[in-house]
Amino acid sequence: MNNYYTQDNHGPFELIDIGRLELEEGGVIEHCQLAVAMHGTLNEARDNVILVPTWYSGTSKIMGDAYIGEGRALDPSRYCIIVVNQIGNGLSTSPSNAPAPIAGPDFPRVRIGDDVRAQHRLLTEHFGVEKLQLVVGGSMGAQQTYEWAVRFPQMVLRAAPIAGTAKNTEHDFLYAETLIEAIVTDPGFSNGRYRTPADVAAGLKRHAKLWTVMGWSTEFFRAGRHRVLGFADMGAFVDEFMTGYFGPMDPNNLLCMAWKWQRGDVSRHTDGSLAEALSRITARTFVMPISHDMFFPPNDCLAEQQLIANSEFHPLSSIDGHLALFGTDANMMTELDRNLSALLSRPVS
């Protein structure tokens, strides 16, 4: 058990056992626990729910802190906002907290579709929810948002994928591979049988450096944004912020999520036809890439948006790039809130 993934660091959240989850790759999680954070109250009709899935490395804590609040689009005084931590992120069932025989490197392969099926079971069987006013998520949360809208179109009234695609690109797959290699090539990784993340400190730092290169943008550094955020120079930013963020995390958890991220692809439902898969979406959809994102650039997202009926393209402006998702750019967050408020105000059939 990694003591980074605690209520003190990431709470409050509730662990809910959804039972036996058979996985698309053939594995099984006998007692799949989902870590759930709720903001607001479920109404009597159970029709005021917004679902927020988490991104790579992220937990419900950052979603609550950066995206949810009274007077904002995701307003807990108006909606019941349910944030579900993805499988493998350290709070829900993950390599770091699973029992034998699926602990650590023996954890089974999990796909985006497994997360969405697990969330569907949670919402329908545990909470009795039949309709979702909105599914909204960033990055891997966007991958889950697309999966929801394609797999369960009758349940999703509105969808807002932020900084993510419905089908991962070859470029993004390759980049994620370098993130994986940064970890597994550390001698301390020991084929996933390290004692603590500290044994893989060098690999996690390389991982953090790669995120620094691609997660932010060249304009971010040219404008000195790392100094605006409180760091004296690039070295301090890498050591204190980026490595400080990734360093305590469990490497096997990161690898579990990275494998899943690489293979996010809704066209698996339609024999490889992305157009056919996206044609299944009936939700009113706002596609929102970030202007300077080097993981999921706007043109990749635009190509998909043009295949979705009843959708609109609303790129968000920020030189912070992909990691503007952290909430570092107040102007972008205001723009995001404005878009989400507009989407929530639109009628649905």
Secondary structure, 3 states (H helix, E strand, C coil): CCCCCCHHHHCCCEEEECCCEECCCCCEECCCEEEEEEECCCCCCCCCEEEEECCCCCCHHHHHHHHECCCCCECCCCCEEEEECCCCCCCCCCCCCCCCCCCHHHCCCCCHHHHHHHHHHHHHHHCCCCCECEEEEECHHHHHHHHHHHHCCCCECEEEEECCCCECCHHHHHHHHHHHHHHHCCHHHHHHCCCCHHHHHHHHHHHHHHHHHHHCCHHHHHCCHHHHCCCCCHHHHHHHHHHHHHCCCCHHHHHHHHHHHHCCEHHHHHCCCHHHHHCCCCCEEEEECECCCCCCCHHHHHHHHCCCCCEEECCECCCCHHHHHHCCCHHHHHHHHHHHHHHHHCCCC
